[in-house]
Amino acid sequence: MTNQTIKKSFKEFIDILANSKEVGLVIAKNQKELDNFSRLLEDAGFNKAVDIANVFESQKTYIVVDKDIEKNVYDLAIQYPTGQVEIFDNKNMQSRVFFPDYHSTIVLLVAQDVLNKIQTRGFNFLSVVGPAYRS
């Protein structure tokens, strides 16, 4: 695919995710493509969450999933469609409960090799997210 085609199809994907009741998943071929998708998300108004507790601070948020994934990210993907998300806040050492209003968009961004590794650890993201995008 050309760069222009990727940008167009990626924008269409982001438009589909708007106000979704599910977390979206973007799968990059490699680190370079992951960085490119990260820039495209930021150009589309998304903010990168550095901590799982930051996810609900913005209307458009993305999280880069790495091989050292915390269970909280997986729990977010599972619980988000239910209308209540309980996340353990490691900083304050207590559970926090969030109630998504579904006027926001959350995207998980992951490289294919990382996705393969975390799936072998039991985190099957493909079964718990909503729409997924792979170039």
DAPENOR-V119896 format. One record per pair of residues at least 24 apart in sequence whose C-alpha atoms are under 7 Angstrom apart, sorted by the first residue. I is the first residue (numbers start at 1). J is the second residue. Records with the same first field share a line. If there is no record, write none. Layout:
BEGIN
I = J + J
END
This chain:
BEGIN
13 = 133
17 = 105
18 = 104 + 105
19 = 102 + 103 + 104 + 105
20 = 102 + 105
21 = 81 + 102
22 = 80 + 81 + 129 + 130
23 = 77 + 106 + 107 + 129 + 130
24 = 106 + 107 + 108 + 129 + 130 + 131 + 132
25 = 107 + 108 + 109 + 129 + 131 + 132 + 133
26 = 108 + 109 + 110 + 132 + 133 + 134
27 = 109 + 110 + 111 + 112 + 133 + 134
28 = 110 + 111 + 112 + 134 + 135
29 = 111 + 112
30 = 111 + 112
31 = 111
34 = 110 + 111
53 = 89
59 = 103 + 104 + 105
60 = 104 + 105 + 106
61 = 105 + 106 + 107
62 = 106 + 107 + 108 + 109
63 = 107 + 108 + 109
64 = 108 + 109 + 110
65 = 108 + 109 + 110
66 = 110 + 114
67 = 114 + 117 + 118
74 = 123
77 = 128 + 129
78 = 128
END
